[in-house]
């Protein structure tokens, strides 16, 4: 008597069908996990992130819990340094202190006071175009502090909370 066994009892069938099917299921599970936002994506205050080649972070100082939702653009225009808010909800008023520190010892550090202007804040100053700078920007009441990195040859950077 010749009895044939079921096709599902053969190990080769499980290798040809089961392994590719398992990899497709695992792929969809990984895709779901990557797309779904987690609690660490919701909190940006006090975190550091990379935006292009620029390192950006916003840290509350002195108990402040709200920093602007869209951030600032810091730009050089001739011998002027301007800080422009990205939206109208940015906390306004008072002067800003801009501190630039060179990553190498030869560059030293510079501090500029930016006074309120019609669009944001403005101060007199210039930067060496061939040197990168570590940027710290804070208001006179120290309610918040923005960090950033000014890359060589850049005309402006965007500071996000």
N, C-alpha and C positions, 0 to 999 in steps of 0.2 A: 504494500500500500504506500502510495505516495501522498503524503500530506504536506500541504503548503502552509507555512506559518503566515501570520498577519504581517503586512508591510511595516507596521509601527513597532514591531519587535526587532527590527533590524537596526543596528547601531549606525550604519551609514546614512539611513534616512534622517535620523536625528541630527547628524552632523551637517547634512546638506540643507535641512530646513530649519532646525532649531537654533543653530548658532547665528545665521543671518537675522532671523527673527528676533533673537535676544539682543543683537547689536542695534537693531532699529528701535526697539523699546527703550534701551538705555540711552540712545541718542536723543529721543524725544524727552526723556526725563531730564537730561542735562540741558537741553534747550529751554525747557520750562523753568528750571532752576536759574538759568542765566538771565532770562527775561523778567522774571518776577522780582519786584523791588523788595528789599529786605529792610529791617529797621536801621541798619547802618547806612543805608542810602538816604534816609530821611533827615539825618542830623548832619549839618555841614559846619555849624559854628564850632570852632575849636579844633577842626580837622585840617589836615594838609592834603592838597591834591595837586596833580600835575595837569596843567593846561598847555598843550604844545610843549615848548621849551621853557615855560615859565612856571616856577613854583609859587603857589598862591595859598594863603591861609588867612583866616580871620579868627581872632580870639577876643572874646569879651574881656574887658578889664573893669575892675571895680564894681562887679555885680551887674553890669549891663547885659541884658539878654537879647536885645534886638539890634542887629546890624542890618544895613540896607539889603534889600533883596536882589538888586542887580549889580552893585559894586561901583567902582570908579575907573575912569581912564586917566592915566597919568601920562602927560606928553610934554615934549620939548618943542617950543616954537621960538626960534631965534635964541635970545638970551632970557626967555621966560619959561618957567615951569608951571604947567596948569594941571589941576586935578578937577575932572569933570564927572559929576554923578551920572549914572546910567539911567536913573529914574527919578521922579519927583519925591519919592518916599525916603530918600537918603537923608539922614539927620544933618540939618544945616545949622549954620551959626558958628561963630568963633573961628579962631585960626587953626590951621593944621601944621603939625611939625613933621617935616620930611627928613628922614635920616638915611643917608646913603653910605654904605660901608663897602669898601673894596675887599674881595675875597683874598687878594694877595697883600702882603705887608707894605708894598711900595705905594699903594693907592691911598691908604689912610681912610678917613671918613669925612663926610660933609653933612652939615645940618642947614636946612632952609626953613623959613617961616612962610607959609602960604596964607595970604589974607583973603577973606571972602570977596568974590567978584560977582558980576551979573550972571555968569553961567556956572560958577563953582568956586574954585580957589585959585589964586595966582601968586607967584613969587618970582623974584629975579634970581637967576642962576643958570648954569650950563654944566654939561657933562662931557667927559672925554669920550669920544666916539669909539675908541679902540679898547675900552675896558668895560667889563661887566660890573654890576653893582647889586648888592643886597639892599632891598628897599624896605623901610619901615615907615608907615604913615599913621599918625594918631592925631585926634583933636586935642585942643588945649585942656579939656576936662578929663582926658584919658578914659572916655567911655568905651572905646573900642580901639583895636590895633590891627592894621592890615600889613601883611608881609608880602613881599614879591621879589622877583629877580629881574633886573634890567639887563638884557642881553646886549653884547656889543653891536654897534651899528643900528640899534633900534631907535625909532622916533617916538614910540608910545608903547605902553603896556596896559593891560586890563587887570585890575585887582578885583577879584570876586570874593564874596564871603563864603 
